[in-house]
Amino acid sequence: MTRHFLFLLGSARDSGNTELLARKAAEQLPADVTQRWLSLTEHPVPDFEDLRHDSDHVRPSGDNTALLLDATLAATDIVIASPLYWYSLSAHTKRYLDYWSGWLRTPGLDFKQTMAGRTLWGVTALAHEEEEVADPLIGTLNHSAAYMGMRFGGVLLGNGSKPGDVLTDSAALTRAKTFFAQEPPLARFPYDS
């Protein structure tokens, strides 16, 4: 099966450290793997409105929400490239994930069944030497993947604050070379035995 990677850039900064690290990892993908890169700041969606008890969900069309939905459905691998903002995902990224709730309830999409077995990955840059501070971001992505029955490839962490700093993080650049080469397991909640 041909793999299709969707890279969702959640930074408020163009060509920031997270994007640079994601691009370094993507350079290692085989030539037959397609890549699509979408900036969530360039394709903004409105705040998610929870309508699950108020009205029927309809499939979006002709806007950024439709673009993101179609790109998500077409991907075998989704890479959330979000800097660590206040110890979690960026607002742009969280807003995108909030839309998954609506897509779960959109008739005809079978969103959860479609996503099951696909792989969710994360890439983040943080300005902190202790990587444990990224645990809330990692947990959000892992738990989202577990709920959807997806595989979880983990999160590639790099260190950097000023633009370009991550390119001096030799350990992160070394991890980037093999990050997408692993065979990710099915995501599990911590309470699953």
Helices and strands as residue ranges (DSSP letters): E 4-9, H 17-26, E 34-39, H 64-74, E 77-81, H 91-104, H 111-115, E 119-126, G 131-134, H 135-148, E 151-159, G 165-168, H 170-178, G 179-181
